[in-house]
Amino acid sequence: MEATELIYLTMHQERYEDLKQRILLTYGAKYDKEQEQEFSARMDFLTQLQEDTEALLDFQEPRLRYFFERHATGGSGHCCLATVLVSSFNDIRQEDLQQAAQAMEERWRLLSGPGFEISEISYSGLTYCRCPQDQTPPLHEQINRLECAPEFKWKIMTALCSYEVSLRELLSLMEPVLELLQGELGKLEPLLEPVYAYWRTCLEGNSLEELLPRIGPGQGEPHLDRQKITVRFWRTPCNRMFLGENWGVPGEIVAYIGIIVELDDAPDGSQASDQVICSMLRAIGDNSKFSILKLLRKERMYGQEIGERLGLHHGPVTRHLSSLYRSGLVSMEKGNGRVCYYTINRKGLRRLLEVLDQVFLEEPAGPQEEEIQESLSVPGDETG
C-alpha cells in the first residue's frame, strides 16, 4: 500500500509539500513551535521520498501508466488499478515482499470464492462483504454494480481474471520504489513517536464506537463485529483513515491511520497559524510575486517564460516561484525533462481569503452576548 500510494501521488502531481502548506494554513494554530517542527519533519521526509521516486521511475512507461491511471469512483473519489490489485487484498501481517505477494494471492482466492462478494469501490480499493455461499454472484455481476466508468470496470475484470499474473507484473514495475521504501521507511520511525503517543491516548480514552463517528463519513462499516481491533499506521497515505475487516483473522478489525491524522480538526481555517498566514501575505505583498500570480491566473507557464514576460532574470524568478510554491499560492507540475510548469493555486488563495475573513471580518460578540457568556462560564475551583 505504501509504495502504491507514493507512486500514485507522484504520477498525478499531488505533492506532499502542497499538503504540508494546506495543513499548516488550516490547522497550524493548534501546534506549538515544537509540534510544528515535528509535523514539518514528517512531511519533509515524505517529500524527499517523492523526489526519489521521481528519479527512480519512468512515468511515461505505458504499463506503469495503465496500472496507475486515475479513475473516478462513486461521489468525488478516485482509484487506480494498482490500488485495486494491492490494497484490496493486502495482508497486514506480511512485511517481506515475496511473502506479501503470496498472501495477497491467497486472499484473492479466498474472497473470489463462495461466500464473499464485492460491495463497493473507494480510494482504498475493493471492499468485500459476506453472502450466502450458494448465492455468490458471478464476478462480472459484482463488478458491474460498482460506481465507476465502464472502462475501469473492464480493467478490473481483466486484471482479476488473471490476478496472479497482473499482480506480479505490477510488483515488477514497482520494484525500485519497493526497495527504496524497504531501506528508508525505518528512518521515519523516530519522527513517529509523538504520533504513536497521541493515538495511544485516544484509543485508551475512547471506545471504538466513540471513535467511529470522528473518523469521518464513509470511513467505516457500521455492521462490523468489533471483537478485536488492530491499528496500522499509514506513512505515504498520510492524511487518510480507513476501517475494515481482516478476512484472514475472524473478528479482527483493522484501523489504518495516516501519520498526520488527528481527531476533531476544525476544517474552517480557525486553527491556521499566524506564521503561515503572514508568509502568504508577504508573498502577495511583493510586487514581482504579485505580477507572477497575475500572469499565472490566465495560463500555465514555466520559469523562463515568466522571466521574459516580466523582464526578470532567471535567479529572482526561481526564488519567487519557490516562495509562492512553499506558501501554497501556486502549484507546480513537472513536464518533459527538467521543465517545471506553474499555475495559480486557486484553492490556496480561497483558503487564505476565508481565513482572513474569519480572523478580521467576523462580527465580535456584543456586550450583551459577552455578559451571557460570562454568566454561563464555569468558575474555577475556589474551595481548595
C-alpha positions as a Python dict, from the first residue, in 0.01 Angstrom:
ca = {
    (1, 'M'): (0, 0, 0),
    (2, 'E'): (279, 243, 90),
    (3, 'A'): (457, 210, -247),
    (4, 'T'): (129, 211, -441),
    (5, 'E'): (19, 537, -283),
    (6, 'L'): (360, 701, -324),
    (7, 'I'): (375, 619, -697),
    (8, 'Y'): (11, 723, -750),
    (9, 'L'): (56, 1062, -583),
    (10, 'T'): (384, 1128, -764),
    (11, 'M'): (245, 1036, -1106),
    (12, 'H'): (-54, 1268, -1060),
    (13, 'Q'): (148, 1562, -926),
    (14, 'E'): (-5, 1551, -577),
    (15, 'R'): (278, 1691, -368),
    (16, 'Y'): (345, 1635, -1),
    (17, 'E'): (487, 1988, 9),
    (18, 'D'): (150, 2125, -106),
    (19, 'L'): (-31, 1914, 153),
    (20, 'K'): (203, 2040, 424),
    (21, 'Q'): (123, 2403, 342),
    (22, 'R'): (-252, 2338, 328),
    (23, 'I'): (-249, 2170, 668),
    (24, 'L'): (-36, 2441, 829),
    (25, 'L'): (-273, 2703, 693),
    (26, 'T'): (-584, 2519, 810),
    (27, 'Y'): (-468, 2369, 1141),
    (28, 'G'): (-134, 2532, 1217),
    (29, 'A'): (-252, 2740, 1513),
    (30, 'K'): (-307, 2430, 1727),
    (31, 'Y'): (67, 2348, 1712),
    (32, 'D'): (328, 2495, 1941),
    (33, 'K'): (673, 2553, 1791),
    (34, 'E'): (799, 2204, 1875),
    (35, 'Q'): (487, 2034, 1736),
    (36, 'E'): (507, 2233, 1414),
    (37, 'Q'): (870, 2131, 1371),
    (38, 'E'): (779, 1765, 1429),
    (39, 'F'): (496, 1782, 1176),
    (40, 'S'): (718, 1959, 920),
    (41, 'A'): (992, 1698, 967),
    (42, 'R'): (749, 1416, 887),
    (43, 'M'): (622, 1592, 577),
    (44, 'D'): (973, 1683, 461),
    (45, 'F'): (1069, 1315, 489),
    (46, 'L'): (777, 1220, 263),
    (47, 'T'): (869, 1499, 21),
    (48, 'Q'): (1218, 1353, -15),
    (49, 'L'): (1072, 1006, -76),
    (50, 'Q'): (858, 1156, -351),
    (51, 'E'): (1159, 1321, -515),
    (52, 'D'): (1350, 991, -501),
    (53, 'T'): (1053, 813, -659),
    (54, 'E'): (1052, 1060, -948),
    (55, 'A'): (1415, 979, -1015),
    (56, 'L'): (1363, 602, -999),
    (57, 'L'): (1066, 553, -1233),
    (58, 'D'): (981, 644, -1590),
    (59, 'F'): (630, 779, -1552),
    (60, 'Q'): (580, 773, -1929),
    (61, 'E'): (613, 394, -1934),
    (62, 'P'): (282, 270, -2084),
    (63, 'R'): (222, -24, -1849),
    (64, 'L'): (305, 181, -1541),
    (65, 'R'): (56, 444, -1656),
    (66, 'Y'): (-201, 171, -1724),
    (67, 'F'): (-183, 45, -1367),
    (68, 'F'): (-177, 390, -1205),
    (69, 'E'): (-420, 579, -1429),
    (70, 'R'): (-671, 772, -1220),
    (71, 'H'): (-1037, 670, -1245),
    (72, 'A'): (-1335, 835, -1079),
    (73, 'T'): (-1534, 627, -832),
    (74, 'G'): (-1864, 699, -655),
    (75, 'G'): (-1901, 1060, -541),
    (76, 'S'): (-1578, 1259, -574),
    (77, 'G'): (-1333, 975, -507),
    (78, 'H'): (-1062, 830, -730),
    (79, 'C'): (-886, 497, -755),
    (80, 'C'): (-641, 316, -982),
    (81, 'L'): (-593, -44, -1090),
    (82, 'A'): (-277, -79, -880),
    (83, 'T'): (-474, 6, -564),
    (84, 'V'): (-741, -249, -658),
    (85, 'L'): (-481, -523, -700),
    (86, 'V'): (-275, -444, -390),
    (87, 'S'): (-482, -269, -123),
    (88, 'S'): (-795, -483, -169),
    (89, 'F'): (-604, -800, -74),
    (90, 'N'): (-321, -670, 142),
    (91, 'D'): (-227, -882, 444),
    (92, 'I'): (-110, -651, 723),
    (93, 'R'): (94, -928, 889),
    (94, 'Q'): (337, -967, 599),
    (95, 'E'): (640, -740, 565),
    (96, 'D'): (856, -946, 324),
    (97, 'L'): (772, -868, -41),
    (98, 'Q'): (754, -1226, -165),
    (99, 'Q'): (553, -1341, 134),
    (100, 'A'): (323, -1040, 94),
    (101, 'A'): (264, -1128, -273),
    (102, 'Q'): (180, -1487, -182),
    (103, 'A'): (-53, -1367, 94),
    (104, 'M'): (-235, -1133, -147),
    (105, 'E'): (-281, -1419, -393),
    (106, 'E'): (-423, -1636, -114),
    (107, 'R'): (-652, -1352, -2),
    (108, 'W'): (-776, -1312, -360),
    (109, 'R'): (-855, -1683, -384),
    (110, 'L'): (-1046, -1663, -56),
    (111, 'L'): (-1251, -1354, -142),
    (112, 'S'): (-1322, -1463, -501),
    (113, 'G'): (-1467, -1790, -377),
    (114, 'P'): (-1812, -1879, -243),
    (115, 'G'): (-1946, -1674, 48),
    (116, 'F'): (-1794, -1336, -47),
    (117, 'E'): (-1886, -1059, -288),
    (118, 'I'): (-1762, -710, -377),
    (119, 'S'): (-1975, -441, -210),
    (120, 'E'): (-1811, -118, -323),
    (121, 'I'): (-1500, 56, -458),
    (122, 'S'): (-1324, 354, -299),
    (123, 'Y'): (-978, 515, -285),
    (124, 'S'): (-866, 213, -79),
    (125, 'G'): (-966, -41, -344),
    (126, 'L'): (-1242, -301, -331),
    (127, 'T'): (-1450, -368, -21),
    (128, 'Y'): (-1590, -718, 28),
    (129, 'C'): (-1880, -847, 236),
    (130, 'R'): (-2010, -1190, 323),
    (131, 'C'): (-2301, -1352, 142),
    (132, 'P'): (-2465, -1697, 145),
    (133, 'Q'): (-2230, -1943, -24),
    (134, 'D'): (-2495, -2063, -266),
    (135, 'Q'): (-2585, -1703, -362),
    (136, 'T'): (-2244, -1566, -459),
    (137, 'P'): (-2296, -1359, -777),
    (138, 'P'): (-2067, -1413, -1078),
    (139, 'L'): (-1763, -1184, -1084),
    (140, 'H'): (-1889, -982, -1381),
    (141, 'E'): (-2214, -903, -1196),
    (142, 'Q'): (-2023, -789, -888),
    (143, 'I'): (-1804, -557, -1095),
    (144, 'N'): (-2093, -420, -1300),
    (145, 'R'): (-2252, -292, -977),
    (146, 'L'): (-1950, -75, -891),
    (147, 'E'): (-1977, 303, -917),
    (148, 'C'): (-1711, 368, -1179),
    (149, 'A'): (-1681, 405, -1556),
    (150, 'P'): (-1720, 102, -1788),
    (151, 'E'): (-1356, 138, -1893),
    (152, 'F'): (-1238, 96, -1533),
    (153, 'K'): (-1477, -195, -1476),
    (154, 'W'): (-1325, -371, -1777),
    (155, 'K'): (-971, -312, -1648),
    (156, 'I'): (-1067, -453, -1308),
    (157, 'M'): (-1239, -753, -1464),
    (158, 'T'): (-946, -849, -1687),
    (159, 'A'): (-691, -797, -1409),
    (160, 'L'): (-884, -1003, -1153),
    (161, 'C'): (-942, -1287, -1400),
    (162, 'S'): (-562, -1327, -1420),
    (163, 'Y'): (-484, -1191, -1074),
    (164, 'E'): (-152, -1363, -1009),
    (165, 'V'): (-8, -1259, -1348),
    (166, 'S'): (-134, -899, -1312),
    (167, 'L'): (-2, -867, -956),
    (168, 'R'): (344, -999, -1046),
    (169, 'E'): (371, -759, -1341),
    (170, 'L'): (268, -467, -1121),
    (171, 'L'): (515, -555, -845),
    (172, 'S'): (792, -585, -1104),
    (173, 'L'): (720, -231, -1227),
    (174, 'M'): (712, -105, -868),
    (175, 'E'): (1030, -286, -759),
    (176, 'P'): (1264, 20, -747),
    (177, 'V'): (1023, 204, -516),
    (178, 'L'): (956, -106, -306),
    (179, 'E'): (1331, -137, -249),
    (180, 'L'): (1353, 236, -169),
    (181, 'L'): (1083, 213, 96),
    (182, 'Q'): (1232, -103, 243),
    (183, 'G'): (1551, 88, 310),
    (184, 'E'): (1408, 428, 403),
    (185, 'L'): (1081, 390, 595),
    (186, 'G'): (1260, 266, 906),
    (187, 'K'): (1434, 604, 928),
    (188, 'L'): (1095, 770, 974),
    (189, 'E'): (1024, 581, 1298),
    (190, 'P'): (1191, 829, 1539),
    (191, 'L'): (969, 1104, 1396),
    (192, 'L'): (655, 899, 1464),
    (193, 'E'): (685, 867, 1843),
    (194, 'P'): (453, 1169, 1904),
    (195, 'V'): (201, 1015, 1661),
    (196, 'Y'): (202, 682, 1845),
    (197, 'A'): (166, 860, 2180),
    (198, 'Y'): (-128, 1068, 2054),
    (199, 'W'): (-321, 767, 1926),
    (200, 'R'): (-235, 558, 2230),
    (201, 'T'): (-409, 823, 2440),
    (202, 'C'): (-707, 837, 2202),
    (203, 'L'): (-755, 461, 2199),
    (204, 'E'): (-714, 427, 2574),
    (205, 'G'): (-964, 702, 2647),
    (206, 'N'): (-1235, 612, 2394),
    (207, 'S'): (-1414, 300, 2277),
    (208, 'L'): (-1414, 211, 1909),
    (209, 'E'): (-1783, 305, 1893),
    (210, 'E'): (-1698, 654, 2023),
    (211, 'L'): (-1412, 696, 1776),
    (212, 'L'): (-1601, 580, 1467),
    (213, 'P'): (-1812, 897, 1421),
    (214, 'R'): (-1493, 1104, 1448),
    (215, 'I'): (-1309, 907, 1180),
    (216, 'G'): (-1526, 1068, 914),
    (217, 'P'): (-1807, 979, 674),
    (218, 'G'): (-1767, 663, 471),
    (219, 'Q'): (-1457, 551, 659),
    (220, 'G'): (-1605, 256, 848),
    (221, 'E'): (-1855, -24, 824),
    (222, 'P'): (-2127, 12, 1094),
    (223, 'H'): (-2215, -361, 1069),
    (224, 'L'): (-1866, -484, 1158),
    (225, 'D'): (-1826, -709, 1461),
    (226, 'R'): (-1580, -515, 1678),
    (227, 'Q'): (-1433, -803, 1877),
    (228, 'K'): (-1072, -702, 1815),
    (229, 'I'): (-904, -400, 1663),
    (230, 'T'): (-554, -377, 1519),
    (231, 'V'): (-410, -33, 1440),
    (232, 'R'): (-173, 10, 1147),
    (233, 'F'): (-17, 345, 1064),
    (234, 'W'): (-3, 459, 703),
    (235, 'R'): (306, 660, 607),
    (236, 'T'): (259, 762, 244),
    (237, 'P'): (-126, 778, 260),
    (238, 'C'): (-53, 1015, 549),
    (239, 'N'): (-385, 1203, 564),
    (240, 'R'): (-626, 908, 537),
    (241, 'M'): (-812, 678, 770),
    (242, 'F'): (-989, 355, 687),
    (243, 'L'): (-1160, 85, 888),
    (244, 'G'): (-1210, -265, 752),
    (245, 'E'): (-1224, -632, 836),
    (246, 'N'): (-915, -853, 816),
    (247, 'W'): (-1068, -1150, 639),
    (248, 'G'): (-772, -1370, 729),
    (249, 'V'): (-845, -1340, 1104),
    (250, 'P'): (-1212, -1387, 1201),
    (251, 'G'): (-1347, -1095, 1401),
    (252, 'E'): (-1037, -876, 1360),
    (253, 'I'): (-1091, -514, 1258),
    (254, 'V'): (-801, -316, 1113),
    (255, 'A'): (-790, 62, 1156),
    (256, 'Y'): (-549, 221, 907),
    (257, 'I'): (-447, 566, 1029),
    (258, 'G'): (-239, 820, 838),
    (259, 'I'): (56, 960, 1032),
    (260, 'I'): (-70, 1320, 1021),
    (261, 'V'): (-435, 1246, 1102),
    (262, 'E'): (-576, 1382, 1427),
    (263, 'L'): (-932, 1383, 1558),
    (264, 'D'): (-1161, 1684, 1577),
    (265, 'D'): (-955, 1908, 1349),
    (266, 'A'): (-1153, 2218, 1253),
    (267, 'P'): (-1163, 2237, 871),
    (268, 'D'): (-1274, 2601, 863),
    (269, 'G'): (-931, 2760, 897),
    (270, 'S'): (-983, 2859, 1261),
    (271, 'Q'): (-658, 2684, 1353),
    (272, 'A'): (-439, 2849, 1089),
    (273, 'S'): (-114, 2974, 1238),
    (274, 'D'): (-24, 3342, 1223),
    (275, 'Q'): (317, 3244, 1082),
    (276, 'V'): (167, 3069, 779),
    (277, 'I'): (-87, 3347, 715),
    (278, 'C'): (186, 3614, 732),
    (279, 'S'): (405, 3410, 497),
    (280, 'M'): (128, 3406, 237),
    (281, 'L'): (57, 3777, 282),
    (282, 'R'): (426, 3860, 236),
    (283, 'A'): (426, 3664, -88),
    (284, 'I'): (127, 3857, -221),
    (285, 'G'): (268, 4188, -95),
    (286, 'D'): (583, 4169, -311),
    (287, 'N'): (538, 4346, -647),
    (288, 'S'): (720, 4085, -855),
    (289, 'K'): (545, 3792, -689),
    (290, 'F'): (212, 3965, -730),
    (291, 'S'): (283, 4014, -1102),
    (292, 'I'): (371, 3644, -1133),
    (293, 'L'): (41, 3548, -970),
    (294, 'K'): (-150, 3769, -1214),
    (295, 'L'): (27, 3600, -1508),
    (296, 'L'): (-42, 3251, -1376),
    (297, 'R'): (-407, 3338, -1325),
    (298, 'K'): (-453, 3314, -1701),
    (299, 'E'): (-228, 3028, -1812),
    (300, 'R'): (27, 2765, -1715),
    (301, 'M'): (383, 2888, -1760),
    (302, 'Y'): (743, 2786, -1693),
    (303, 'G'): (1012, 2996, -1526),
    (304, 'Q'): (1197, 3127, -1833),
    (305, 'E'): (869, 3229, -1996),
    (306, 'I'): (765, 3420, -1684),
    (307, 'G'): (1100, 3598, -1671),
    (308, 'E'): (1072, 3706, -2037),
    (309, 'R'): (720, 3839, -1986),
    (310, 'L'): (811, 4040, -1677),
    (311, 'G'): (1169, 4135, -1768),
    (312, 'L'): (1316, 3948, -1472),
    (313, 'H'): (1636, 3744, -1455),
    (314, 'H'): (1626, 3369, -1401),
    (315, 'G'): (1755, 3378, -1040),
    (316, 'P'): (1487, 3610, -896),
    (317, 'V'): (1212, 3428, -1087),
    (318, 'T'): (1325, 3095, -943),
    (319, 'R'): (1330, 3238, -588),
    (320, 'H'): (988, 3400, -630),
    (321, 'L'): (832, 3081, -765),
    (322, 'S'): (985, 2877, -484),
    (323, 'S'): (843, 3117, -226),
    (324, 'L'): (497, 3116, -386),
    (325, 'Y'): (503, 2737, -406),
    (326, 'R'): (603, 2697, -40),
    (327, 'S'): (325, 2939, 58),
    (328, 'G'): (67, 2728, -125),
    (329, 'L'): (-23, 3004, -371),
    (330, 'V'): (99, 2830, -687),
    (331, 'S'): (103, 2467, -797),
    (332, 'M'): (388, 2300, -983),
    (333, 'E'): (373, 2029, -1249),
    (334, 'K'): (681, 1869, -1399),
    (335, 'G'): (688, 1846, -1778),
    (336, 'N'): (934, 1671, -2007),
    (337, 'G'): (1296, 1684, -1899),
    (338, 'R'): (1362, 1931, -1619),
    (339, 'V'): (1096, 2186, -1714),
    (340, 'C'): (850, 2277, -1437),
    (341, 'Y'): (519, 2443, -1516),
    (342, 'Y'): (340, 2665, -1267),
    (343, 'T'): (-25, 2758, -1226),
    (344, 'I'): (-209, 2964, -968),
    (345, 'N'): (-341, 2757, -678),
    (346, 'R'): (-697, 2884, -653),
    (347, 'K'): (-776, 2658, -359),
    (348, 'G'): (-485, 2806, -165),
    (349, 'L'): (-593, 3161, -238),
    (350, 'R'): (-955, 3088, -146),
    (351, 'R'): (-840, 2930, 178),
    (352, 'L'): (-633, 3238, 262),
    (353, 'L'): (-929, 3469, 193),
    (354, 'E'): (-1157, 3252, 408),
    (355, 'V'): (-912, 3264, 697),
    (356, 'L'): (-869, 3641, 669),
    (357, 'D'): (-1246, 3681, 660),
    (358, 'Q'): (-1281, 3476, 975),
    (359, 'V'): (-996, 3649, 1160),
    (360, 'F'): (-1080, 4010, 1073),
    (361, 'L'): (-1436, 4040, 941),
    (362, 'E'): (-1647, 3814, 1162),
    (363, 'E'): (-1856, 4023, 1398),
    (364, 'P'): (-1728, 4004, 1756),
    (365, 'A'): (-1972, 3923, 2032),
    (366, 'G'): (-2161, 4229, 2157),
    (367, 'P'): (-2165, 4343, 2522),
    (368, 'Q'): (-2491, 4160, 2593),
    (369, 'E'): (-2360, 3836, 2440),
    (370, 'E'): (-2040, 3864, 2643),
    (371, 'E'): (-2243, 3909, 2966),
    (372, 'I'): (-2446, 3598, 2885),
    (373, 'Q'): (-2132, 3401, 2809),
    (374, 'E'): (-1972, 3514, 3136),
    (375, 'S'): (-2282, 3416, 3334),
    (376, 'L'): (-2272, 3070, 3176),
    (377, 'S'): (-1898, 3016, 3226),
    (378, 'V'): (-1780, 2762, 3480),
    (379, 'P'): (-1589, 2930, 3764),
    (380, 'G'): (-1254, 2796, 3875),
    (381, 'D'): (-1221, 2575, 4180),
    (382, 'E'): (-1225, 2823, 4469),
    (383, 'T'): (-1275, 2572, 4750),
    (384, 'G'): (-918, 2443, 4768),
}
